[in-house]
Amino acid sequence: MNGTPQPPHDAPSATAANEAIRHFVAGRTSWTPEELAELDRLRAAWRAAVRAEVVRAA
């Protein structure tokens, strides 16, 4: 094991995670603390998906 955390096997692809972010932010002009927390969660899922895809490609 290389020590790098791996996303769960059911984690979304980077494309799907990016689409989830786009959908979530579409049309928003203000943000509640809860919405910002959800945006942070979605961004973390996207970053994990990108890392996983880069590792698989390497």
KEKE-3310 file (N, C-alpha, C; in steps of 0.2 Angstrom, whole numbers, plus 5000, padded with zeros to 4 digits):
npx = (5004:5003:5001:4993:4978:4963:4949:4932:4926:4914:4914:4911:4915:4928:4922:4908:4908:4912:4901:4891:4895:4894:4880:4875:4880:4874:4865:4866:4866:4869:4875:4873:4880:4878:4877:4889:4897:4892:4897:4910:4912:4908:4918:4929:4926:4927:4941:4947:4942:4948:4962:4962:4959:4971:4980:4976:4979:4992)
npy = (4994:5011:5022:5033:5040:5032:5035:5029:5014:5017:5031:5046:5050:5061:5070:5068:5073:5086:5090:5090:5100:5111:5110:5113:5126:5134:5148:5153:5167:5171:5163:5151:5146:5132:5129:5133:5123:5112:5114:5114:5100:5095:5099:5093:5080:5081:5084:5072:5063:5067:5065:5051:5047:5052:5044:5032:5033:5034)
npz = (5000:4996:5005:5001:5003:4996:4986:4989:4981:4975:4972:4964:4947:4941:4931:4934:4947:4945:4938:4948:4956:4948:4946:4959:4961:4952:4948:4960:4972:4985:5000:5012:5028:5029:5015:5010:5017:5011:4998:5000:5003:4991:4983:4989:4986:4972:4970:4976:4966:4955:4959:4960:4946:4940:4946:4942:4928:4928)
capx = (5000:5007:4999:4989:4971:4960:4942:4928:4925:4908:4915:4910:4921:4929:4917:4902:4909:4912:4894:4888:4897:4890:4873:4874:4881:4870:4860:4866:4869:4871:4877:4872:4885:4877:4878:4896:4899:4891:4901:4917:4911:4908:4925:4933:4924:4930:4948:4948:4941:4954:4968:4961:4960:4978:4984:4975:4982:5000)
capy = (5000:5017:5027:5038:5038:5031:5036:5023:5012:5020:5038:5049:5052:5069:5073:5068:5077:5093:5092:5091:5106:5116:5110:5115:5133:5137:5153:5156:5174:5171:5157:5150:5142:5125:5128:5133:5117:5107:5116:5111:5093:5093:5101:5088:5074:5082:5083:5065:5060:5069:5062:5044:5047:5053:5038:5026:5035:5034)
capz = (5000:4995:5010:4998:5003:4990:4987:4989:4974:4972:4972:4957:4942:4941:4927:4938:4953:4943:4936:4954:4958:4943:4947:4965:4962:4947:4949:4967:4973:4992:5002:5019:5030:5027:5008:5009:5019:5006:4992:5002:5003:4984:4980:4991:4982:4965:4971:4977:4960:4950:4961:4958:4939:4938:4949:4937:4922:4928)
cpx = (5004:5006:4995:4982:4967:4952:4938:4927:4919:4908:4914:4916:4922:4924:4910:4902:4909:4905:4890:4889:4893:4883:4871:4875:4877:4865:4861:4869:4871:4872:4876:4878:4884:4878:4885:4899:4898:4895:4908:4917:4911:4915:4930:4932:4927:4938:4950:4947:4946:4960:4967:4962:4967:4982:4983:4978:4989:5002)
cpy = (5006:5023:5033:5036:5037:5032:5029:5021:5015:5028:5040:5050:5059:5072:5073:5073:5084:5095:5093:5098:5112:5116:5114:5123:5137:5142:5156:5163:5175:5164:5157:5146:5135:5124:5128:5126:5112:5108:5113:5104:5091:5094:5095:5081:5075:5081:5076:5061:5061:5065:5054:5043:5048:5047:5033:5027:5034:5027)
cpz = (5000:5000:5007:4999:4997:4991:4987:4982:4971:4972:4965:4953:4943:4937:4931:4944:4951:4941:4942:4957:4954:4944:4954:4965:4957:4949:4956:4968:4980:4994:5010:5022:5029:5020:5007:5012:5014:5000:4994:5001:4995:4981:4983:4987:4975:4965:4972:4970:4955:4952:4959:4951:4937:4940:4944:4930:4922:4928)
residu = (MET:ASN:GLY:THR:PRO:GLN:PRO:PRO:HIS:ASP:ALA:PRO:SER:ALA:THR:ALA:ALA:ASN:GLU:ALA:ILE:ARG:HIS:PHE:VAL:ALA:GLY:ARG:THR:SER:TRP:THR:PRO:GLU:GLU:LEU:ALA:GLU:LEU:ASP:ARG:LEU:ARG:ALA:ALA:TRP:ARG:ALA:ALA:VAL:ARG:ALA:GLU:VAL:VAL:ARG:ALA:ALA)
# end
